[in-house]
């Protein structure tokens, strides 16, 4: 099956207007900063990689009905349940009822700023020559997959042009499934609005750019 996420909803009606929020307004409830802290702390243990956590978030059955930090918290519960780091009775009661599971690393509070500033670079050595070049016309993969993918649904099968070549990066689709990093060339592909949404789209000379791994692409006919 192909998983549908908010990243796939471009051009689809029925989801209401985008409502901009004031710059710097990060949280809307007292529990949201704690959900963020828990997610960062558990991610730093090395129990899963960032692509696995994103895949769990974006395939939650009730994804469309949850707020941003509800998604984070629900995904964290699923990731920990899968690894016996938390149990259903603990989630239901909000109390620890089982011995803690060992973890590889612990993020200490004093180290948080440095760890966040360092980040986790995804660039890797090139696996071979790039298949595509800037200015080349390409068509995005079209077809269902049986796993979470970072290829937005609204560009599948669409024709675009290579705008940038970013080098080789961890292939998120494989990394999320525990299949290793499998680095691939990463490209920015730019699409005309009419290609994505048809000639009936409002003609404002808009374009949409999408970062896409090499296996998502094929030469345009």
C-alpha positions in Angstrom: 0.0 0.0 0.0 1.0 3.6 -0.3 0.8 5.6 2.9 -0.9 9.0 2.7 0.4 11.7 4.9 0.0 15.5 5.2 3.0 15.8 2.9 0.9 14.2 0.2 -2.0 16.6 0.3 -0.8 19.2 -2.1 -3.6 20.3 -4.4 -6.3 18.3 -2.7 -9.4 20.2 -1.5 -11.2 19.7 1.8 -8.5 20.3 4.4 -9.3 24.0 5.0 -7.0 27.0 4.6 -3.5 27.2 6.0 -3.6 29.4 9.1 -0.3 31.2 9.8 0.7 31.5 13.4 2.7 34.2 15.0 6.5 33.8 14.6 8.0 32.3 17.7 4.7 30.7 19.0 6.1 27.2 19.6 3.6 25.6 22.0 -0.1 25.7 22.7 -0.4 23.6 25.9 1.8 22.9 28.9 2.3 19.3 28.0 3.8 20.0 24.5 7.3 21.1 25.6 7.5 17.9 27.7 6.4 15.8 24.7 9.2 17.4 22.7 11.7 16.8 25.4 10.8 13.1 25.8 11.0 12.6 22.0 14.5 14.2 21.8 15.7 12.3 24.9 14.6 8.9 23.6 15.9 9.6 20.1 19.3 10.3 21.6 19.4 6.8 23.2 20.0 5.3 19.7 17.0 3.0 20.1 15.9 4.0 16.5 17.0 6.4 13.8 15.3 9.6 12.7 13.8 8.0 9.6 12.2 5.2 11.6 10.6 7.8 13.9 9.3 9.8 11.0 7.9 6.7 9.4 6.0 5.8 12.6 4.6 9.4 12.9 3.4 9.6 9.3 1.7 6.2 9.3 -0.3 6.7 12.4 -3.9 5.6 11.6 -5.3 8.8 13.1 -2.6 11.1 11.7 -4.9 13.5 10.1 -6.9 14.0 13.3 -4.0 14.7 15.6 -2.2 18.0 16.4 1.5 18.3 15.8 2.7 17.3 19.2 -0.1 14.7 19.6 1.6 13.1 16.5 5.0 13.2 18.2 3.7 11.7 21.5 1.6 9.0 19.8 4.6 7.9 17.7 6.9 7.9 20.7 4.5 5.6 22.5 4.5 3.2 19.4 8.2 3.2 19.1 8.7 2.4 22.8 6.0 -0.2 22.8 7.6 -2.0 19.9 10.9 -2.2 21.9 9.4 -3.1 25.2 10.6 0.2 26.7 7.1 1.0 27.9 4.0 -1.2 28.3 0.2 -0.6 27.7 -0.6 -0.5 31.4 2.0 2.2 32.0 0.6 4.3 29.2 -2.9 3.9 30.6 -1.9 4.7 34.2 0.9 7.2 33.6 3.0 5.3 36.1 6.1 3.2 35.8 5.1 -0.5 36.5 8.0 -2.4 35.0 11.8 -2.3 35.3 13.4 0.1 32.8 14.8 -1.3 29.6 18.5 -0.6 29.1 19.5 2.0 26.5 22.8 2.5 24.7 23.1 6.2 25.5 21.6 8.8 27.9 21.3 12.5 26.9 22.3 14.6 29.9 20.6 17.9 30.3 23.8 19.8 30.3 24.7 18.4 26.8 21.4 19.2 25.1 22.4 22.5 23.4 25.6 20.9 22.0 23.9 17.8 20.8 21.1 19.8 19.1 23.7 22.2 17.5 25.7 19.3 16.1 22.7 17.6 14.5 23.1 14.4 12.5 24.5 15.0 9.0 23.1 12.6 6.4 25.7 13.2 3.6 27.7 10.1 2.7 30.4 9.1 0.2 29.2 8.9 -3.3 28.2 5.4 -4.4 29.1 6.1 -8.0 28.5 8.7 -10.7 25.2 10.6 -10.5 22.7 9.4 -13.0 21.1 12.9 -13.6 22.4 16.4 -14.1 21.2 20.0 -13.5 18.7 20.9 -16.2 17.7 17.4 -17.1 14.0 16.5 -17.4 12.9 13.6 -15.2 9.7 11.8 -14.3 8.9 10.8 -10.7 8.2 7.2 -9.9 4.5 6.2 -10.1 3.2 3.1 -8.3 2.3 1.8 -4.9 4.9 0.7 -2.4 4.5 -1.5 0.7 6.4 0.9 3.0 6.6 4.5 4.1 8.2 6.7 1.5 9.5 10.2 1.5 8.3 10.7 -2.1 5.2 13.0 -1.9 2.1 11.5 -3.5 1.2 14.6 -5.4 4.4 14.5 -7.5 4.3 10.8 -8.3 4.3 10.3 -12.1 4.9 14.0 -12.7 7.5 15.6 -15.0 10.1 18.0 -13.5 13.6 19.4 -14.0 16.7 18.8 -12.0 17.5 22.1 -10.2 20.3 21.0 -7.8 22.5 18.0 -7.2 23.2 17.6 -3.4 25.6 14.7 -3.3 24.9 11.3 -1.8 22.7 11.1 1.4 21.2 8.4 3.6 18.2 6.9 1.8 15.4 7.5 4.3 13.1 4.8 2.9 15.6 2.0 3.5 16.9 3.4 6.8 13.4 3.6 8.2 12.9 -0.1 7.6 16.2 -1.1 9.4 17.8 -2.0 6.0 20.8 0.2 6.5 21.6 3.7 5.1 22.0 2.7 1.4 23.2 6.2 0.4 21.8 7.5 -2.9 22.3 10.7 -4.9 19.8 13.4 -3.8 18.4 16.0 -6.2 16.1 19.0 -6.0 13.4 18.6 -8.7 11.3 21.6 -9.7 7.8 21.3 -11.0 5.5 23.8 -12.8 2.2 24.3 -11.1 0.2 23.2 -14.2 2.1 19.9 -14.2 1.1 19.2 -10.7 -2.5 20.5 -10.7 -3.5 20.9 -14.3 -4.3 23.8 -16.5 -7.2 24.8 -14.3 -4.7 25.7 -11.5 -4.4 29.4 -10.8 -1.8 30.7 -13.2 0.6 32.6 -10.9 3.9 31.4 -12.4 4.5 29.3 -9.3 6.8 26.3 -9.1 7.3 23.6 -6.4 10.6 22.1 -5.5 11.0 18.6 -4.0 14.2 16.9 -2.8 14.2 13.4 -4.2 16.5 10.4 -4.1 17.8 8.9 -7.3 15.6 5.8 -7.1 12.5 8.0 -7.2 13.5 9.3 -10.7 13.6 8.1 -14.3 14.5 10.0 -17.5 11.5 11.9 -18.9 10.3 10.5 -22.2 
